[in-house]
Amino acid sequence: MKSTLFRWSLVALLSIASFAALRAEPVLIVHKGLEGQPLDAATIKSALLGKKVAWDNGTRVTIAALKSGAVADGALKAAVDQTASQFLNHWRRLAMTGGGIAPKSFETEAEVLKFVAETPGAIGFLDSATADASVVVVKPGS
């Protein structure tokens, strides 16, 4: 009896975890100071790839990037059609040739959220469930 109850509990727990993972949606976030700026897909892509170094209001673009993971891959695939590894390699090449300043890399979404909220001109990506009112949420690829 205990074994059957344990199995059903495990199945239920795994089902809930799987459902939560499916509902996770990567989003781009920007500093509140960029609210009202034109943030279409082309502008976001240019900023993330280092082609746009300042926003229309004159604030310098600062990128906050998760080092790896499904959220990083999902957001970057939608915004610039690259995985997190490809994105970081792109920036390594740019930085080595003097073509830009590499994104700030973070291990956790909480670190990205804090950095973007506190840094004027910052853009980053995280799971939609992590985003809060301290930043502006932009759907990638929209």
C-alpha positions in Angstrom: 0.0 0.0 0.0 2.8 2.4 0.9 4.6 1.6 -2.3 1.6 2.3 -4.4 0.9 5.6 -2.6 4.6 6.6 -3.0 4.4 5.8 -6.8 1.3 7.8 -7.3 2.7 10.7 -5.3 5.9 10.6 -7.4 3.9 10.5 -10.6 1.8 13.5 -9.5 4.9 15.5 -8.5 6.6 14.8 -11.8 3.5 15.8 -13.7 3.2 19.1 -11.9 6.9 19.8 -12.4 6.6 19.0 -16.2 3.5 21.2 -16.5 5.3 24.1 -14.8 8.3 23.6 -17.1 6.0 23.7 -20.1 4.5 26.9 -19.0 7.9 28.6 -18.6 8.2 31.3 -21.2 11.4 33.2 -21.8 11.0 37.0 -22.0 13.3 39.9 -22.6 13.4 42.5 -19.9 14.7 46.1 -20.1 15.3 48.8 -17.5 12.3 50.9 -16.6 14.0 54.0 -18.2 13.4 52.4 -21.6 9.6 52.3 -21.2 8.1 54.0 -24.2 11.2 53.4 -26.4 10.6 51.6 -29.7 11.6 48.1 -28.8 10.6 46.1 -31.9 12.2 42.8 -32.9 14.8 44.5 -35.2 15.8 47.0 -32.5 16.2 44.2 -29.9 18.2 42.0 -32.2 20.5 44.9 -33.1 21.1 45.7 -29.4 21.7 42.0 -28.5 24.2 41.5 -31.3 26.1 44.7 -30.6 25.1 46.6 -33.7 23.1 49.1 -31.7 25.3 50.6 -28.9 22.8 53.2 -27.6 19.1 53.4 -27.3 17.1 56.2 -28.9 17.2 58.2 -25.6 21.0 58.1 -25.7 21.4 55.6 -22.9 24.2 53.0 -23.6 23.0 49.4 -24.3 24.2 47.1 -21.5 23.4 43.4 -21.9 22.8 41.0 -19.0 23.0 37.4 -20.1 22.4 34.1 -18.4 25.4 31.8 -18.9 23.3 28.8 -20.0 20.1 26.9 -19.7 16.7 26.5 -21.4 15.6 30.0 -20.6 18.7 31.6 -22.2 18.5 29.3 -25.2 14.7 30.0 -25.6 15.0 33.8 -25.4 18.1 34.0 -27.6 16.6 31.6 -30.2 13.5 33.8 -30.5 15.4 37.2 -30.4 18.6 36.5 -32.4 18.2 32.9 -33.6 21.2 31.7 -31.5 21.7 29.4 -28.6 23.3 30.8 -25.4 26.6 29.2 -26.4 26.5 30.7 -29.9 25.6 34.1 -28.4 28.5 34.1 -26.0 30.9 33.0 -28.7 29.6 35.8 -30.9 30.4 38.3 -28.2 33.8 36.8 -27.4 34.8 37.4 -31.1 33.5 40.9 -31.0 35.3 41.7 -27.7 38.6 40.2 -29.0 38.5 42.3 -32.2 37.5 45.5 -30.3 34.0 45.4 -31.7 32.1 45.7 -28.4 32.0 45.1 -24.7 30.9 41.6 -23.8 27.6 41.1 -22.0 27.6 40.8 -18.2 27.2 37.1 -17.5 25.1 35.8 -14.6 24.4 32.4 -13.1 20.8 33.1 -11.9 17.7 34.9 -13.2 17.5 36.8 -9.9 20.9 38.3 -10.6 19.8 39.3 -14.1 16.6 40.9 -12.8 18.5 42.9 -10.1 21.2 44.1 -12.6 18.6 45.1 -15.3 16.5 46.9 -12.7 19.4 48.9 -11.4 21.3 49.6 -14.6 20.0 52.3 -17.0 19.9 51.0 -20.6 20.2 47.4 -19.5 18.5 44.5 -21.4 18.4 40.9 -20.3 16.3 37.7 -20.5 14.7 35.4 -17.9 11.7 33.3 -17.3 8.4 35.2 -17.3 7.6 33.9 -13.8 10.8 35.6 -12.5 10.0 39.1 -14.0 8.4 41.7 -11.7 7.4 45.3 -11.8 11.0 46.6 -11.4 11.6 46.0 -15.2 9.7 46.3 -18.5 8.9 42.9 -20.1 9.3 42.5 -23.9 8.3 39.3 -25.6 11.2 38.1 -27.8 10.6 38.2 -31.5 7.6 40.5 -31.3 
